[in-house]
Amino acid sequence: MQNDPELNGKYLGTISQDFVKVADALKEASYQIRKAGFDYPVFVLCKDVQPIGQLLFDQRQQGTAWNYFASFLDEFLQRGLVTGREDFEKAYKDPDEFCCLFVVDEQFTNFLFIPYPED
């Protein structure tokens, strides 16, 4: 589970532009998810509605290129999207410093860790 170069070249521009707008809210959501007892928050990005997680930001209402959904590792395990808990946990970065994004697009689906902007 590493940042994929194909993802960086094709998507990182629009993801970065969006991320600046929603980073503080995602960081707070990550904290709240962990505070509620759910480990390994994951934020799903997609252009269309999809069944993973709970909608946080609708692209039409937020003026973003992506919709954002809040989820966590256990949902990914239950849905069979992640098969190895240990491998995921090893690859997962500090949630206070990095946001774990799961990018879902027509022809590409992958995890991406992007650092939160420094204060």
Residue pairs with C-beta under 8 A, 6 or more apart in sequence:
1 87
1 88
1 91
1 92
1 111
2 91
3 112
3 113
4 110
4 112
6 108
7 103
7 108
7 110
7 112
10 108
11 103
11 105
11 108
11 112
14 65
14 66
15 45
15 66
15 101
15 103
15 112
15 114
16 114
17 65
18 45
18 64
18 65
18 66
19 26
19 99
19 114
20 117
21 62
21 63
21 64
22 56
22 57
22 62
22 64
22 68
23 99
23 116
23 117
25 56
25 57
26 43
26 56
26 68
26 99
26 116
27 96
27 99
27 116
29 41
29 43
29 56
29 70
30 41
30 43
30 95
30 96
30 99
31 96
33 41
33 70
33 72
34 41
34 95
38 72
38 74
39 72
39 73
39 74
40 72
40 73
40 88
40 89
40 92
40 95
40 100
41 70
41 71
41 72
41 95
41 100
42 53
42 71
42 72
42 73
42 75
42 76
42 100
42 101
42 102
42 111
43 53
43 56
43 68
43 69
43 70
43 71
43 99
43 100
43 101
43 102
44 50
44 52
44 53
44 68
44 69
44 70
44 71
44 101
44 102
44 104
45 66
45 67
45 68
45 69
45 101
45 102
45 103
45 104
46 66
46 67
46 69
46 103
46 104
46 105
47 59
47 65
47 66
47 67
47 105
48 67
49 55
49 67
50 69
50 104
52 69
52 71
52 75
52 76
52 79
52 81
52 102
52 104
53 69
53 70
53 71
53 75
54 69
54 70
54 71
55 67
55 68
55 69
56 68
56 69
56 70
57 64
57 67
57 68
58 67
59 65
59 66
59 67
62 68
71 102
73 82
73 85
73 88
73 89
73 92
76 82
76 88
76 102
77 83
77 85
81 102
82 88
91 111
92 100
93 100
93 113
97 115
97 116
98 113
98 114
98 115
98 116
99 113
99 114
99 115
99 116
100 111
100 112
100 113
101 111
101 112
101 113
101 114
102 109
102 110
102 111
102 112
103 109
103 110
103 111
103 112
